[in-house]
Each structure stands twice: as structure tokens, then as C-alpha cells.
Amino acid sequence: MAIAAAVAIAVAAAPNLAMLPALAAFNVVVVVIAVVDIAEFKVPNRILGPSFLMAALLMVAASAFTGEWTRLGRASAVAAVVFAAFLALALVAPGSLGLGDVKLAPYLALHLAWLAPVVCWWGFLIGSATAGVWSAAALRRRRGKKVMLPYAPFLGAGALMAELIARTVL
């Protein structure tokens, strides 16, 4: 059900047919990674690594088909900035952000920024705000005791919501 919803979101959000395969694959990978992170508290490299390669190939093909090379360049630059920001957060506050999340962030950013850089920021804002609310509620229930929270599901949900918003706003 979640995979079908992810593909449906890609169909709704794709700005053109050339980008549909990349967005559909991205959305499916986001759902799979979220499920694994919930179960194991890790973002598996065996999924994320090949997914990055597949994303690069599909996005280069989409850019070649549409001629929108600047869109790909801009998305790559945003992904690099997001990676640097997440790495800095992980180094400044060890234990609060896993390296799987650091590696997932540019993957999300690459796809969302391909739609538009503002979509990337929407995705991370929605995901982070939702995680913050969920974390605050969990802390309240546990009376302030430490709470482990998988971050990838929130980032992924934020990314999917941002895709939907982008289609209606942009």
C-alpha cells in the first residue's frame, strides 16, 4: 500500500514524463528506507548506495531528454550543501544524528531540488518539524527520559509531502 502511494505521488508530482522514473524510484526507495529505519534504527548502505547510482543515471537521462542541465546542476549543488550541513550537525552533536541520516539527506535533496530548490527546504522543514513534535510527545510520555527516534521516516514523509505541495504550488 505504501509503495503504491509513493508511486502515485511521483505520478502526481513529476513535472514531465522524463522525470517520472527517477521520482517513482526515489519515492519507493524512501518508503523502503523508512521501514528499515523503523525496524532497525539504521539507513542501510546496501540500499542507499545503489539508489544514489540509479538516481544519478535516471536524472542524467531526464536532463538529457529535456535539455534541463541547469536543473540537474542546481539540484547537485543543493545536495552538496545539505550533505555538508547534516555532516556538520552530526559532528557537532555526536549521537543525535546518525551517519545513515547524513547520507540520506543529499539523496533526498537531489530529488527535491530537481523539482525546485524551495521544495527541498519544504521537505526538510516538514520532516524535521514532524520529528520534533513526535519527539516532544515521546519525551513527555517518558517523563524526560532519553528517546531513540528513527529520523529517516520523518525525512521521507517530509519529502513526499513536499512533492505533493510542489505540484499544487509551483
Secondary structure, 3 states (H helix, E strand, C coil): CHHHHHHHHHHHHCCCCCCHHHHHHHHHHHHHHHHHHHHHCCCCHHHHHHHHHHHHHHHHHHHHHHCCHHHHHHHHHHHHHHHHHHHHHHHHCCCCCCHHHHHHHHHHHHHHHHHCHHHHHHHHHHHHHHHHHHHHHHHHHCCCCCCCCCCHHHHHHHHHHHHHHHHHHC
